[in-house]
């Protein structure tokens, strides 16, 4: 019994995860948000404990009381790094860069607008409503800062459940990540200005800019160091994984605790840098493990954090009916303030990046959820004795109330609003293609079912029960898509195929990292236009390859002729590598088009568009083949070097496949294969390190030449 206090955290964690697993199963076919369900469970449990429902179970009461009195820093330092890094690590960098301007508008000026409006509201409440006379501008700004930032814990969890469009979800995701950091910075500025430990002689705006700049630089620098370290030590996958996981926590703790800057902003910069620069250089097994690990860690953190927040609110918040009226006023005002803020920024946001539609602006206004972060900051205020007790109590109550209302009202109605505005519905062409695919599967299953019934050794089977597990017969959609919609949808599926193939040939060593990155960027650019652009609209690829002609001219410059041959050779190698990789993708496109042509997924009328797509792909092949032939003729030595580098990568890739095949056949064990695979990786790293060094030198040289020409 004496050891129970030591076991409490472990038992509470186990209980929370069991409850979360059961709830996840119950809500599997429900539209009710999983995170809101967890919050409701925590709230209910806390209320029951508050009214002594668990007195017969003293250990339960003791455990729940310990949760109610949890240190807010535990939430900040234990859970937040997991959720922030995972969100940053999973962001699509191409989409993020195009939404960054809008996300920054929402996270910086947008948050400040909401903070000032909220502070003005609280000062007004303190002026006209009895019982709130102590609300000064300082306390109002503290509350405005902590309640104005949308919570990444709540927003990211909801978006992952609703599966909204990638562009819009990335915008909301990026806003929640960035304004979480700016919100904490603003909160610390006003909170620190009031407490003795946070005095600062600099103006708030200067301090704000300094904190954001230092945090971003710190996160980027640490990420580049980590990438350099793990790619140089050539260690096992588990060591590389451990370094990245520990570095995420070190980045947050170092910036937030020791340097006093924004841990969230630093971690966002760290995660984005690792994603963009690190992922292509890490071993494939490392990337797979990282995806699974952070998904599991995020699930555990979300499950526990919403239960904890519910218990804390139920246990610690006291209220009166008059204060409930003020809470409702604040809740309605916060939604109005967010709508005003987005309306003010909308003229700018609709012109930047992907733009912003009016329907999306409505969701942005309504989707400003608050959650664990706001509660954590409110608890920090509660534990600060220099702040009047009445203010502390009111800040905790209002924060808890806003968290409860946004999760119970805004979160539960967001799906309905998205459906009403048509933001999560599939296009008519996609619905039609999905129907055809399901119909094809159903027909195949029916034919196989008939063959099973004819088998002698299966005569005793209960065929009605077997048939029950067959895929349901799909319903033919009434709306028939137009030809333009069909061709756009097929183009998107071809691009999906190209992305898959591109990742495969990169992992097999057929193309280099530079070629892989450029090919993926070109695909992202086509995705931006939702299939409306033709498949041969590959300006970024062909423009890069056309630079071979400019290199040919530079080669004749006497000042560089004697000592830059090496760089010419490597530049041509990159272009050749990119071209060959591009050709492989186009040949796979032709195979997919032929498969669609021979299948019953498209009707005869829809199959007519395949000839158009085939012409676009063949045009790509013709243009690239001509470019490669030109390179082979004009740069024979560089061309031969490119063939050599590709041959080395393919040779190493074949060795790796051979070893893995031996593992599958039982010839050697995975443990016996480790030194063999490690040796292959070492030789591959030597090739990659050489390529990275050369690429950096080429870029510096090209910059030098351009300056000379100017």
C-alpha positions in Angstrom: 0.0 0.0 0.0 2.9 2.3 0.7 4.0 2.1 -2.9 0.6 3.2 -4.3 1.6 6.9 -4.4 4.6 5.9 -6.6 2.3 3.9 -9.0 -0.4 6.6 -9.3 0.9 8.2 -12.4 1.5 4.9 -14.2 -2.0 3.6 -13.2 -3.7 6.8 -14.2 -1.9 6.7 -17.6 -3.0 3.1 -18.1 -6.6 3.9 -17.1 -6.7 6.9 -19.4 -5.4 4.9 -22.4 -7.9 2.1 -21.8 -10.7 4.6 -21.6 -9.4 6.2 -24.8 -9.2 2.9 -26.6 -12.8 2.0 -25.6 -14.1 5.4 -26.6 -12.2 5.2 -30.0 -13.9 1.9 -30.7 -17.4 3.2 -29.7 -17.1 6.3 -31.8 -15.6 4.5 -34.8 -18.7 4.9 -36.9 -19.9 8.1 -35.2 -19.4 11.7 -36.3 -18.9 12.8 -32.7 -15.3 14.1 -32.3 -13.1 11.7 -30.3 -11.3 14.5 -28.5 -14.6 16.1 -27.3 -15.6 12.7 -26.0 -12.4 12.4 -24.0 -13.0 15.9 -22.6 -16.5 15.0 -21.6 -15.3 11.8 -19.8 -12.7 13.9 -17.9 -15.3 16.5 -17.0 -17.8 13.9 -15.8 -15.2 12.1 -13.7 -14.0 15.3 -12.1 -17.6 16.3 -11.2 -18.3 13.0 -9.7 -15.1 13.2 -7.6 -15.9 16.7 -6.6 -19.2 15.6 -5.1 -17.5 12.7 -3.4 -18.9 9.9 -5.5 -15.6 8.0 -5.2 -15.4 8.1 -1.3 -15.7 4.2 -1.2 -12.6 4.1 -3.4 -10.0 6.3 -1.5 -7.2 5.6 -3.9 -9.3 6.7 -6.8 -10.1 10.0 -5.0 -6.5 10.5 -4.2 -5.4 9.9 -7.7 -8.0 12.3 -9.2 -7.0 15.0 -6.7 -3.4 14.7 -7.8 -4.6 15.2 -11.4 -6.6 18.2 -10.4 -3.6 19.8 -8.8 -1.2 18.9 -11.7 1.7 21.3 -12.3 0.9 23.3 -15.5 4.5 23.0 -16.5 4.1 19.3 -16.8 1.5 19.8 -19.6 3.7 22.4 -21.2 6.9 20.5 -21.2 5.7 16.9 -21.5 2.8 17.0 -23.9 3.3 20.1 -26.0 6.6 19.1 -27.6 5.0 15.9 -28.9 2.1 17.6 -30.5 4.0 20.5 -31.9 6.8 18.5 -33.4 4.4 15.9 -34.9 2.3 18.6 -36.5 5.4 20.3 -37.9 7.0 17.0 -39.0 3.9 15.9 -41.0 3.3 19.2 -42.8 3.6 19.2 -46.5 6.4 21.7 -47.0 5.2 22.9 -50.5 1.7 23.6 -49.2 3.1 25.1 -46.0 5.3 27.5 -47.8 2.4 28.7 -49.9 0.1 29.1 -46.9 2.8 30.6 -44.7 1.9 34.2 -45.5 -1.7 33.8 -44.6 -0.9 31.8 -41.5 1.6 34.5 -40.3 -1.1 37.1 -40.8 -3.5 35.2 -38.6 -0.8 34.3 -36.0 0.8 37.7 -35.5 -1.4 40.8 -36.4 -4.5 38.6 -36.2 -3.8 37.4 -32.7 -2.8 40.9 -31.5 -6.1 42.3 -32.8 -8.1 39.6 -30.9 -6.0 40.2 -27.8 -6.6 43.9 -27.8 -10.3 43.5 -28.4 -10.6 40.9 -25.7 -8.7 43.1 -23.2 -11.0 46.1 -24.1 -14.0 43.8 -23.4 -12.6 42.8 -20.0 -11.9 46.4 -19.0 -15.4 47.3 -20.1 -16.8 44.4 -17.9 -14.7 45.7 -15.0 -16.1 49.2 -15.5 -19.8 48.4 -15.8 -20.4 45.0 -14.0 -20.1 44.9 -10.2 -17.6 42.3 -8.9 -15.1 42.8 -11.6 -13.6 46.2 -10.5 -10.1 44.8 -10.2 -9.7 44.2 -14.0 -7.0 46.5 -15.0 -5.4 46.7 -18.5 -2.5 44.5 -17.4 -4.8 41.7 -16.2 -7.0 42.1 -19.3 -4.0 41.8 -21.6 -2.8 38.7 -19.8 -6.2 37.1 -20.3 -6.5 38.4 -23.9 -3.1 36.8 -24.8 -3.9 33.4 -23.3 -7.4 33.1 -24.6 -6.9 34.5 -28.2 -4.6 31.9 -29.5 -6.3 28.8 -31.0 -4.9 25.7 -29.4 -2.9 23.3 -31.7 -3.9 20.4 -29.4 -7.6 20.9 -30.1 -7.4 22.2 -33.7 -4.9 19.7 -35.1 -6.8 16.8 -33.4 -10.1 17.9 -34.9 -8.7 18.4 -38.4 -7.1 15.0 -38.5 -10.5 13.5 -37.6 -12.5 15.5 -40.2 -10.1 14.9 -43.1 -10.5 18.3 -44.6 -8.7 19.4 -47.8 -4.9 19.4 -47.5 -4.6 23.1 -48.3 -7.2 24.3 -45.9 -6.2 22.0 -43.1 -2.5 23.1 -43.5 -3.5 26.7 -43.2 -5.5 26.1 -40.0 -2.7 23.8 -38.8 0.0 26.3 -39.5 -2.0 29.1 -37.8 -2.6 27.1 -34.7 1.1 26.2 -34.5 2.4 29.8 -35.1 -0.2 31.7 -33.0 0.3 29.2 -30.2 3.9 30.4 -30.1 3.0 34.1 -30.5 0.3 33.7 -27.9 2.7 32.3 -25.4 5.2 35.1 -26.2 2.5 37.8 -25.7 1.3 36.2 -22.5 4.9 36.0 -21.1 5.5 39.7 -22.0 2.5 40.9 -20.0 2.6 38.2 -17.3 6.4 38.8 -16.9 5.9 42.5 -16.8 3.6 42.1 -13.8 5.7 39.5 -11.8 9.0 40.3 -10.3 10.8 37.6 -12.3 10.0 38.9 -15.7 10.9 42.5 -15.7 12.1 43.9 -19.0 13.3 47.3 -20.0 12.6 46.9 -23.7 9.3 47.9 -25.4 6.9 45.0 -25.8 7.1 45.1 -29.6 10.9 44.9 -29.6 10.9 42.1 -27.1 8.3 40.3 -29.2 10.4 40.5 -32.4 13.5 39.5 -30.6 11.9 36.4 -29.0 10.4 35.3 -32.3 13.7 35.8 -34.2 15.9 34.1 -31.6 13.4 31.1 -31.4 13.3 30.6 -35.1 17.1 30.8 -35.5 17.7 28.5 -32.6 15.3 25.8 -33.9 16.8 26.0 -37.4 20.4 25.9 -36.2 19.7 22.9 -33.9 17.9 21.0 -36.7 20.8 21.6 -39.1 23.3 20.4 -36.5 21.2 17.3 -35.8 20.9 16.5 -39.5 24.6 16.9 -39.9 25.3 14.7 -36.9 23.1 11.8 -37.7 24.2 11.7 -41.4 27.9 11.8 -40.4 28.0 9.2 -37.7 26.5 6.6 -40.0 24.9 4.8 -37.0 22.1 2.4 -36.5 18.5 3.4 -37.1 17.7 3.3 -33.4 20.4 5.8 -32.6 19.3 8.2 -35.4 15.7 7.9 -34.1 16.8 8.5 -30.5 18.8 11.6 -31.5 15.8 13.2 -33.3 13.3 12.4 -30.5 15.6 13.7 -27.8 16.5 16.8 -29.8 12.9 17.8 -30.1 12.6 17.9 -26.3 16.0 19.5 -25.9 15.0 22.3 -28.4 11.8 23.0 -26.5 13.4 22.9 -23.0 16.5 24.9 -24.0 14.5 27.7 -25.6 11.5 27.8 -23.3 13.2 27.2 -19.9 16.8 28.2 -20.2 16.8 31.0 -22.8 13.3 32.4 -22.0 12.2 32.5 -25.7 9.4 30.6 -27.4 9.8 26.9 -27.2 6.9 26.4 -29.6 8.3 28.7 -32.4 11.7 27.0 -31.9 10.2 23.6 -32.2 8.2 24.5 -35.3 11.3 25.7 -37.0 13.2 22.6 -35.8 10.4 20.2 -37.1 10.1 22.0 -40.5 13.8 22.0 -41.0 14.1 18.3 -40.2 11.2 17.5 -42.5 12.6 19.5 -45.5 16.3 18.9 -45.2 16.5 15.8 -43.1 13.9 13.4 -44.4 15.5 12.7 -47.8 18.9 12.1 -46.1 17.6 9.7 -43.4 17.4 6.0 -44.0 14.1 4.7 -45.1 13.6 2.7 -42.0 14.3 5.8 -39.9 11.5 7.8 -41.6 9.0 4.9 -41.3 9.8 4.5 -37.6 9.5 8.3 -37.0 6.1 8.4 -38.7 4.8 5.5 -36.5 6.4 6.8 -33.3 5.1 10.3 -33.5 1.6 9.1 -34.5 1.5 6.8 -31.5 3.0 9.6 -29.2 0.4 12.1 -30.5 -2.5 9.7 -29.9 -1.3 9.0 -26.3 -0.8 12.7 -25.7 -4.2 13.7 -27.1 -5.9 11.0 -25.1 -4.4 11.9 -21.8 -4.4 15.7 -22.2 -8.1 16.1 -22.9 -9.0 13.8 -20.0 -6.7 15.8 -17.7 -8.1 19.2 -18.8 -11.7 17.9 -18.2 -10.8 16.8 -14.7 -8.9 20.0 -13.9 -11.9 22.1 -14.9 -14.4 20.1 -13.0 -12.3 20.0 -9.8 -10.8 23.5 -9.6 -13.4 25.9 -11.1 -16.0 27.5 -8.9 -18.8 29.7 -10.4 -22.0 31.5 -9.7 -25.0 32.0 -12.1 -24.1 35.7 -12.6 -20.6 34.7 -13.6 -22.1 32.2 -16.1 -23.8 35.1 -17.8 -20.6 37.0 -18.1 -18.9 33.8 -19.5 -21.5 33.5 -22.2 -21.0 37.2 -23.1 -17.2 36.6 -23.4 -17.7 33.4 -25.4 -20.0 35.2 -27.9 -17.7 38.2 -28.1 -14.6 36.0 -28.8 -16.4 34.5 -31.8 -17.3 37.9 -33.0 -13.8 39.3 -32.4 -12.3 36.4 -34.5 -14.8 37.1 -37.2 -13.9 40.8 -37.2 -10.2 39.9 -37.3 -10.6 37.6 -40.3 -12.8 40.1 -42.1 -10.1 42.7 -41.6 -7.4 40.4 -43.0 -9.5 38.8 -45.7 -8.7 41.3 -48.5 -5.0 40.4 -48.1 -5.5 36.7 -47.5 -7.6 36.0 -50.6 -4.7 37.2 -52.8 -1.8 35.4 -51.1 -0.7 31.8 -51.5 -3.7 29.6 -52.4 -6.0 32.5 -51.4 -9.0 32.2 -49.1 -12.6 31.7 -50.1 -15.5 33.2 -48.1 -16.7 29.7 -47.1 -13.2 28.9 -45.7 -13.1 32.2 -43.8 -16.4 31.2 -42.1 -14.8 27.9 -40.9 -11.7 29.9 -39.8 -13.9 32.1 -37.7 -15.9 29.3 -36.1 -13.0 26.9 -35.7 -11.0 28.9 -33.2 -11.0 26.2 -30.5 -9.3 26.6 -27.2 -7.9 23.7 -25.2 -5.1 22.5 -23.0 -2.7 25.4 -23.8 -5.1 28.1 -22.5 -5.8 26.0 -19.4 -2.0 25.6 -18.8 -1.4 29.4 -19.0 -4.5 30.0 -16.8 -3.2 27.6 -14.2 0.2 29.5 -14.2 -1.8 32.6 -13.4 -3.7 30.8 -10.6 -0.4 29.7 -8.9 1.0 33.3 -9.0 0.2 34.7 -5.5 1.2 38.3 -6.5 -2.0 38.4 -8.6 -5.1 39.2 -6.6 -7.0 36.0 -5.7 -10.2 37.3 -7.2 -8.6 37.9 -10.6 -6.9 34.5 -10.5 -10.2 32.8 -9.8 -12.0 34.7 -12.5 -9.3 34.0 -15.1 -9.4 30.3 -14.4 -13.2 30.2 -14.6 -13.5 32.2 -17.8 -10.7 30.2 -19.4 -12.2 26.8 -18.4 -15.6 28.0 -19.6 -14.3 29.1 -23.0 -12.4 25.8 -23.4 -15.6 23.9 -22.5 -17.9 25.9 -24.8 -15.5 25.9 -27.8 -15.0 22.1 -27.5 -18.6 21.3 -26.9 -20.2 23.7 -29.3 -17.7 24.8 -32.0 -15.9 21.5 -32.3 -19.1 19.4 -32.5 -20.7 21.6 -35.1 -17.7 22.1 -37.3 -18.3 18.9 -39.3 -21.9 20.0 -39.9 -20.7 23.4 -41.0 -18.1 22.0 -43.3 -20.7 19.8 -44.9 -23.1 22.7 -45.3 -20.4 24.8 -47.0 -19.3 21.9 -49.2 -15.7 21.9 -47.9 -15.3 18.1 -47.3 -17.4 16.8 -50.1 -15.7 15.0 -53.0 -16.1 16.1 -56.6 -18.6 14.5 -58.9 -15.8 12.9 -60.9 -14.2 11.4 -57.8 -17.5 10.1 -56.6 -18.1 8.5 -60.0 -14.6 6.9 -60.1 -15.0 5.6 -56.6 -18.3 4.1 -57.5 -16.8 2.3 -60.5 -13.9 1.0 -58.4 -16.2 -0.4 -55.8 -18.5 -1.9 -58.5 -15.5 -3.6 -60.1 -14.4 -5.0 -56.7 -18.0 -6.2 -56.0 -18.3 -7.9 -59.4 -14.9 -9.7 -58.9 -16.0 -10.8 -55.4 -19.4 -12.1 -56.8 -17.5 -14.2 -59.4 -15.1 -15.6 -56.9 -18.0 -16.3 -54.5 -19.7 -18.3 -57.3 -16.5 -20.4 -57.8 -16.2 -21.0 -54.0 -19.7 -22.5 -54.0 -18.7 -25.0 -56.7 -15.8 -26.4 -54.7 -16.4 -29.8 -53.3 -14.5 -29.4 -50.0 -16.5 -26.2 -49.1 -20.0 -27.6 -49.6 -20.8 -27.4 -45.9 -20.2 -23.7 -45.7 -23.0 -21.3 -44.6 -23.1 -19.3 -47.8 -25.5 -16.7 -46.7 -23.2 -15.8 -43.8 -20.2 -15.8 -46.2 -22.1 -13.5 -48.6 -22.8 -11.1 -45.7 -19.0 -10.3 -45.6 -18.9 -9.4 -49.2 -18.4 -5.7 -50.0 -21.7 -3.8 -50.2 -23.2 -3.1 -53.5 -22.3 0.6 -54.3 -25.0 3.1 -55.2 -24.7 4.7 -58.6 -24.4 8.5 -58.1 -27.1 10.5 -59.9 -24.8 13.3 -61.0 -22.7 12.5 -64.1 -19.4 14.4 -64.2 -18.4 16.5 -67.1 -15.4 15.5 -69.3 -13.2 18.3 -67.8 -13.9 17.0 -64.3 -13.1 13.5 -65.3 -9.8 14.4 -67.0 -8.8 16.5 -64.0 -9.5 13.6 -61.6 -7.5 11.1 -63.7 -4.6 13.6 -63.9 -4.6 13.8 -60.1 -4.5 10.0 -59.9 -1.6 9.9 -62.4 0.3 12.4 -60.2 -0.4 10.2 -57.2 1.2 7.3 -59.1 4.2 9.5 -60.0 4.7 10.4 -56.3 4.7 6.8 -55.3 7.1 5.7 -58.1 9.4 8.7 -57.4 9.8 7.7 -53.7 10.4 4.1 -54.8 13.2 4.9 -57.3 14.8 7.3 -54.8 14.8 4.7 -52.0 16.3 2.2 -54.5 19.1 4.6 -55.3 18.1 5.1 -59.0 18.0 8.9 -58.6 19.9 11.2 -56.3 18.4 13.4 -53.6 18.6 16.5 -55.8 16.6 14.9 -58.6 14.1 13.5 -56.1 13.5 16.9 -54.5 13.0 18.6 -57.9 10.7 15.9 -59.2 8.6 16.0 -56.1 8.4 19.9 -56.2 7.2 19.7 -59.8 4.5 17.3 -58.8 3.4 19.6 -56.0 3.2 22.5 -58.4 0.8 20.5 -60.6 -1.2 19.5 -57.6 -1.8 23.2 -56.9 -4.0 23.4 -60.0 -6.2 20.4 -59.1 -5.6 18.6 -62.4 -6.6 21.5 -64.6 -3.0 21.9 -66.0 -1.8 19.4 -68.6 0.7 16.7 -67.6 3.3 18.2 -69.9 3.2 21.5 -68.0 6.6 20.8 -66.3 8.3 24.2 -66.6 10.4 23.7 -63.5 11.8 20.4 -64.9 12.5 21.5 -68.4 13.7 25.0 -67.5 16.3 23.4 -65.1 17.4 21.0 -67.8 17.7 23.8 -70.4 20.4 25.3 -68.3 22.7 22.8 -69.9 22.9 25.2 -72.9 24.0 28.1 -70.7 26.6 25.8 -69.1 27.9 25.0 -72.6 28.4 28.7 -73.2 30.1 29.2 -69.8 32.4 26.4 -70.5 34.0 28.5 -73.3 34.9 31.4 -70.9 38.6 31.4 -70.7 38.8 32.5 -67.0 37.1 29.3 -65.9 37.9 26.9 -68.6 41.0 25.4 -66.9 39.6 24.7 -63.4 35.8 24.4 -63.6 35.6 21.2 -65.7 34.8 19.2 -62.6 31.8 21.4 -61.8 30.5 21.2 -65.4 30.6 17.5 -65.1 28.7 17.4 -61.9 26.1 19.9 -63.1 25.4 17.7 -66.1 25.2 14.7 -63.9 22.4 16.3 -61.9 20.5 17.2 -65.1 21.0 13.7 -66.5 19.8 12.1 -63.2 16.7 14.3 -63.2 15.9 13.6 -66.8 16.2 9.8 -66.4 14.1 9.8 -63.3 11.5 11.9 -65.1 11.5 9.4 -68.0 10.8 6.5 -65.6 7.8 8.4 -64.1 6.4 9.0 -67.5 6.7 5.4 -68.6 4.9 4.4 -65.4 2.2 6.9 -66.4 1.7 5.2 -69.7 1.3 1.8 -67.9 -1.4 3.3 -65.7 -3.2 4.8 -68.7 -3.1 1.5 -70.5 -4.5 -0.3 -67.4 -7.4 2.2 -67.2 -8.0 1.8 -70.9 -8.4 -2.0 -70.5 -10.5 -1.9 -67.3 -14.2 -1.3 -66.8 -13.6 1.6 -64.3 -14.2 4.1 -67.1 -17.0 3.9 -69.6 -16.4 4.3 -73.4 -17.2 8.0 -73.3 -14.8 8.6 -70.4 -12.0 6.5 -72.0 -11.8 9.0 -74.8 -9.9 11.4 -72.5 -7.2 8.8 -72.0 -5.9 9.6 -75.5 -5.4 13.2 -74.5 -3.5 12.2 -71.4 -1.4 9.7 -73.3 -0.4 12.5 -75.8 0.6 14.7 -72.8 2.9 12.0 -71.4 4.4 11.1 -74.7 5.2 14.8 -75.3 7.1 14.7 -72.0 9.0 11.6 -73.0 9.9 13.1 -76.4 11.2 16.4 -75.0 13.2 14.8 -72.2 14.7 12.2 -74.6 15.8 15.0 -76.9 17.5 16.8 -74.0 19.3 13.7 -72.8 20.5 13.1 -76.3 21.8 16.6 -76.5 23.7 16.2 -73.2 25.2 12.9 -74.4 26.5 14.6 -77.6 27.7 17.9 -76.1 29.1 16.6 -72.9 30.3 13.0 -73.5 32.6 12.9 -70.4 30.0 14.3 -68.1 27.4 12.0 -69.6 29.7 9.0 -68.9 30.2 10.2 -65.3 26.5 10.4 -64.8 26.1 6.9 -66.1 28.8 5.8 -63.7 27.1 7.5 -60.6 23.8 5.9 -61.5 25.3 2.5 -62.0 26.9 2.7 -58.5 23.6 3.6 -56.9 21.8 0.8 -58.8 24.5 -1.7 -57.9 24.2 -0.9 -54.2 20.4 -1.0 -54.4 20.7 -4.5 -56.0 22.9 -5.6 -53.1 20.4 -4.4 -50.6 17.5 -6.2 -52.4 19.6 -9.4 -52.5 20.3 -9.3 -48.8 16.6 -8.6 -48.0 15.5 -11.4 -50.3 17.9 -13.8 -48.4 16.2 -12.7 -45.2 12.7 -13.4 -46.6 13.9 -16.8 -47.9 15.3 -17.7 -44.5 18.9 -18.1 -45.7 20.1 -15.5 -43.2 18.6 -14.0 -40.1 17.9 -10.2 -39.7 20.7 -10.1 -37.1 23.2 -11.7 -39.5 22.1 -9.3 -42.2 22.7 -6.2 -40.1 26.5 -5.9 -40.8 25.9 -6.6 -44.5 23.2 -3.8 -44.8 25.4 -1.5 -42.7 28.3 -2.0 -45.1 26.0 -1.2 -48.0 24.7 1.9 -46.3 28.3 3.1 -45.6 29.2 2.9 -49.3 25.9 4.6 -50.2 26.6 7.4 -47.7 30.0 7.9 -49.3 28.3 8.5 -52.6 25.7 10.8 -51.1 28.2 12.8 -49.1 30.2 13.3 -52.3 27.1 14.5 -54.1 26.0 16.9 -51.3 29.5 18.5 -51.2 29.5 18.9 -55.0 26.0 20.3 -55.1 26.9 23.0 -52.6 30.1 23.9 -54.5 28.1 24.1 -57.7 25.6 26.6 -56.2 28.4 28.8 -54.9 30.1 28.7 -58.3 26.9 29.5 -60.2 26.4 32.5 -58.0 29.9 33.6 -58.6 29.5 33.3 -62.4 26.2 35.3 -62.4 27.9 38.1 -60.4 30.7 38.1 -62.9 28.3 38.3 -65.8 26.3 41.2 -64.2 
